[in-house]
């Protein structure tokens, strides 16, 4: 599903263009407008409204739009390479198109190689890096670090307390002493 096609826009559309296209299509396909329409028309309008809403939510947010463009470029390049049979002419044509898009604001500064293998590696690496820099991931990593640190502190503190109270004895030796003391008390 191409969000740009759904809204009837080009990839270089501004936020204002996106808002205007969404408002126009939302008014046309809104489910409340088709309450008295036949069932099939109502279902089609509802589906189209959901698609328009999803496209708007993706394209209006800069980060989501950049991610969407990366995925679309990667998919398009690997599909072109697959269907062309790896034709070198296709490689140069795609490289030229990508450099044109990036130099003239069409593609938001993301460049992808035309061969599918390299594009997939870079896309996966970027996806991992984006995930690792998200707020939720960083908060979870910090929490895990705090918990591991607290575990170490408690363990080290327990060992220090044991050594202070029982100088020179291991836990096993101390338990043997306790057992001997109980046996001695039982004999009396």
HUSULSUL-V651419 format. One record per backbone hydrogen bond with DSSP energy under -0.5 kcal/mol. CO is the residue of the C=O (numbers start at 0). NH is the residue of the N-H. If there is no record, write none. Layout:
BEGIN
CO:NH + CO:NH
END
This chain:
BEGIN
0:2 + 1:5 + 2:6 + 3:7 + 3:8 + 4:7 + 9:12 + 13:17 + 14:18 + 15:19 + 16:20 + 17:21 + 18:22 + 19:23 + 20:24 + 21:25 + 22:26 + 23:27 + 24:28 + 25:29 + 29:32 + 29:33 + 30:33 + 31:34 + 33:36 + 37:41 + 38:42 + 39:43 + 40:44 + 41:45 + 42:46 + 43:47 + 44:48 + 45:49 + 46:50 + 47:51 + 48:52 + 49:53 + 50:54 + 51:55 + 52:56 + 53:57 + 54:58 + 55:59 + 56:60 + 59:61 + 60:64 + 61:65 + 62:66 + 63:67 + 64:68 + 65:69 + 66:70 + 67:71 + 68:72 + 69:73 + 70:74 + 71:75 + 72:76 + 73:77 + 74:78 + 75:79 + 76:80 + 77:81 + 78:82 + 79:83 + 80:84 + 80:85 + 81:84 + 86:90 + 87:91 + 88:92 + 89:93 + 90:94 + 91:95 + 92:96 + 93:97 + 94:98 + 95:99 + 96:100 + 97:101 + 98:102 + 99:103 + 100:105 + 101:104 + 104:106 + 106:109 + 108:110 + 114:118 + 115:119 + 116:120 + 117:121 + 118:122 + 119:123 + 120:124 + 121:125 + 122:126 + 123:127 + 124:128 + 125:129 + 126:130 + 127:131 + 128:132 + 130:133 + 133:137 + 134:138 + 135:139 + 136:140 + 137:141 + 138:142 + 139:143 + 140:144 + 141:145 + 142:146 + 143:147 + 144:148 + 145:149 + 146:150 + 147:151 + 148:152 + 149:153 + 150:154 + 151:155 + 152:156 + 153:157 + 154:158 + 155:159 + 156:160 + 157:161 + 158:162 + 159:163 + 160:164 + 161:165 + 165:168 + 169:173 + 170:174 + 171:175 + 172:176 + 173:177 + 174:178 + 175:179 + 176:180 + 177:181 + 178:182 + 179:183 + 180:184 + 181:185 + 182:186 + 183:187
END
